[in-house]
Amino acid sequence: MLISTIKKTIQSISLAPSHDEKQILAVRGFMDLFHFSRVGLYFYSTLSKIGEGILRIDNQGISCLRDWREDVRKMPPIYSAIQQRKPKHIDSPLIHQLPIKYTEGRSTELLVVPLSYSSQVVGYACMGSTDSFTVKDSLLHSLGVYGEHLGQIFGQDDFCSNPKKLSRREIEVLQKMSWGESTKEMAVSLGISEFTVQDYVRSAIRKLEVLNRVQGVAEAIRRGIIQ
């Protein structure tokens, strides 16, 4: 029954008209399907091993996590789940290995679910609850199924076009970064959300095969993509 419900949820997410809506629906799916009260969604770069926050939903609403940027290798429980490409239960003996902002001091355990596209992990979700929860193999299996479907959606969105060719929007964002514009300023001037700006930045960095924004701008200037 749960697998059938997961498929219906995935279908709804895939039909969402924008990347932002897909991300929000994906996080709400973790909450509605598996009854978690707090879920965060993160991008992951296989090149730099950096995890970047996208958004979190809890009982306070939707929060942007654009300032969250961590070397996942410094968070062994999450890195282990990514390497194994399997959901992992992070219990109290392991929770101290994560930055406190992942739990905000309210959770003694978390679940991390990698989102895989083909042979790559493109992101991960971390979730917890204010109430205690039981982690069964059936829960981990269902989370894995949901995570794989989400990875296909987000990975296909990122890679369905020529992976090396920058889009017009990605070039615009790189140019604005070179001028020193913040994520918020770029969102306002382009008429898009800050979440979407982040997506363009990450995609451009990945296509240019660099590690961060500074390198991305430098490489784009070197190639004559921007001035």
MARZA-928724 format. One record per residue (C-alpha): residue in one letter; x, y, z. Coordinates in steps of 0.001 Angstrom, whole numbers, plus 524288, in hexadecimal, padded with zeros to 5 digits. Each point is the difference from the previous one (the first is absolute). Layout:
// MARZA-928724
AXYZ/...
//
This chain:
// MARZA-928724
M800008000080000/L80AE780999803AF/I807947FD4D7F37A/S7F3B8802F97F820/T7FE4880CCB8076D/I80E4C8035C7FDB1/K7FE237FE3C7F15A/K7F43C8091380007/T807AE80A2C807A4/I80B707FEFD7F697/Q7F6E2801C97F478/S7FA9F80C7F80611/I80DB88051C8026C/S804877FD0C7F229/L7F473807A97FA8C/A802CC80C298081F/P802A980B7D7F6DF/S80C4780541806B0/H80C237FAE6806BA/D7FC538077480C55/E7F2DA7F955800D9/K806247F2B57FDCC/Q8095C8024B80B4E/I7F5238043C8092D/L7F7417F4A07FC1E/A80B6C7F682801B5/V802318049780DF4/R7F17C7FFC980310/G7FFD57F2257FAB1/F8097B7FBB880A9B/M7F7188064B80A0E/D7F3167FADF7FAC4/L804687F2507FC57/F808C17FD2680B9B/H7FAB68096380A59/F80C62807A4802F3/S7FE3580D8C805B6/R80C9A8060C7FAE6/V806967FD4B7F2EB/G80B66806C77F961/L804007FE8B7F1BE/Y80E268018B7FB93/F80795800047F357/Y80C497F78D7FF78/S80BB4801797F6E8/T807597F3717FD0E/L80B70808617FB7D/S801F98089F80BE9/K7F9047F743809E6/I7F8CF80C3A8046A/G7F20B7FFB3804FA/E7F83480C7E7FDE7/G7F319802EB8068B/I7F402802397F79E/L7F457800C58090D/R7FA2C7FAB480C74/I7F1E07FE6780415/D7FBB87FEA680E29/N7F4EC804C78087B/Q8050880DE47FE16/G7FE317FF277F144/I809C18003E7F4BE/S80DE3804BD8026A/C80A7E802BA7F5DE/L80CEC7F95B80357/R80849807487F605/D80A748034680A20/W8021A7F1B180371/R80C2B7FAD17F968/E807B97F4B7805DE/D80A827F6677FBFD/V7F82E7F37A8018A/R80C707F854802D7/K800438071380D0B/M7F2A17FA418032D/P802FD7F14A7FFFB/P7F1FE7FAFA801F3/I7FAF8807A17F443/Y80BF77FD107F7AF/S7FE767F18E80314/A7F1E88002C7FB2E/I80440806ED7F385/Q80B137F67B7FD6B/Q7F7117F4558021D/R7F4A4806C17F8F7/K7F6D27FAEB80A7A/P7F79F8067F80A83/K806CB8006580D22/H7FAF98016A80DD1/I8085280989807C7/D7FD7F7FCF180E41/S8047F806E780C5C/P80DEC7FA5A80037/L802398058A7F245/I7F80C80C8680070/H80B1B807A980651/Q807DE7FE397F372/L7F6DA8097B7F90E/P7FF9380EE18013A/I7F5DA803D680A0C/K7F86A807927F5A6/Y7FBBF7F2E97FA5A/T7F8BB7FCE980C92/E7FED080D6F80667/G801CA7F8C680CC8/R7F2627FA347FEDC/S802B27F2CB7F9D7/T8077D7F49180585/E7FECA7F86A7F353/L7FE9D802AA7F17F/L7FE517F8AE7F354/V807CC8038F7F3F1/V7FB5C7FBD57F276/P808F58015F7F411/L7F9CB804457F32B/S806887F8C97F4C2/Y7FFDE802417F166/S806727F5367F808/S80CCD7FD3B80726/Q800BB80D4F806A5/V7FA568053B80C87/V7FA7280D677FCB9/G7FA998036780D57/Y7FB2C7FB1E80D08/A7F52F80264809BF/C801108003F80EC9/M7F4027FE2A8084A/G7FBF07FEBE80E04/S7F4898018E80900/T7FD038062680D0A/D7FA557F2C2803C0/S807B97F36B800DA/F7FEC67F6F77F45E/T803187F1CD7FD47/V809377FCFC7F4DA/K7FC697F3427F971/D805D37F9DC7F3DD/S7F3238025D7F907/L8010880EA0802D9/L80DED800A37FAEE/H7FC017F88F7F3BC/S7F49C809237FD36/L8086E80BFC80269/G809FE7FA5D7F697/V7F5B07FE2F7F579/Y7FB1D80DEC801C5/G80DE6805667FFF7/E803607F8D27F366/H7F406805897F935/L8033780DC2804A4/G80DFA7FE747FB43/Q7FAEE7FC727F28A/I7F76080C197FFA3/F80A4C809AE804A0/G80B327F97D7F8D1/Q7F88B7FFE37F33E/D7FC9280E54801B8/D80E778030980185/F805BA7F6F17F5C8/C7F5BF7FE067F563/S8063D80A837F797/N80E39800767FBA8/P806FF7FF3980D2D/K80B3C808BC7FB7C/K7F83080ABF7F965/L7FC3A80B4E808B8/S7F21C804EC7FEC2/R7FCDB80E6E7FE0D/R7FB8D8011D80E1E/E80C617F9828051F/I80845809C87F85E/E7F7CF80B4980535/V801F67FB4D80DE8/L80EAF7FE717FE06/Q800D180DBF7FA82/K7F86C8059E80B71/M8089F7F8908099E/S80BE38062B7F97C/W7F9E380D53802E7/G7FEDA7FC4B80E40/E7F13D7FE6F80087/S7FA787F7E980B30/T7F68E7F4C07FE28/K7F4DA808D88044E/E803E280AD37F688/M800DE7F65E7F4C0/A7F2A67FA738034A/V7F9D380D847FFD3/S8067F804807F364/L7FCF67F3497F8CB/G7F2387FEBD80564/I8023B7F25080574/S800E57FA2E80D9D/E80C7B7FEEE807F2/F7FE647F1267FF7D/T8006D800827F128/V80BEE808E78000D/Q806E77F5EB80872/D7FC827F5597F660/Y805D1807C17F4A0/V80C62802B1807C1/R801DB7F1B9803A7/S7FD427FB757F22E/A809BE809BA7FA2E/I80A837FC06809B9/R7FDBD7F1BC7FCB3/K80091802377F152/L80C668083080113/E805F47F51D8084C/V8046A8092380ACB/L7FE437FF7E80EB6/N7F99B80CD5803CA/R7FA5880D017FB7B/V80D0F807267FF8F/Q805F47F5857F75F/G7F3AB7FFD07F7B7/V800C680E8D7FD1F/A80EA47FF357FD49/E7FE377F4917F6B4/A7F4AF806A47F8F7/I8087480C247FDF5/R80B7D7F7B17FB6F/R7F75F7F9617F5D5/G7FA3A80CE87FB90/I7F2417FC1980453/I7FE9D80C568081E/Q8078880CCA80092/
//
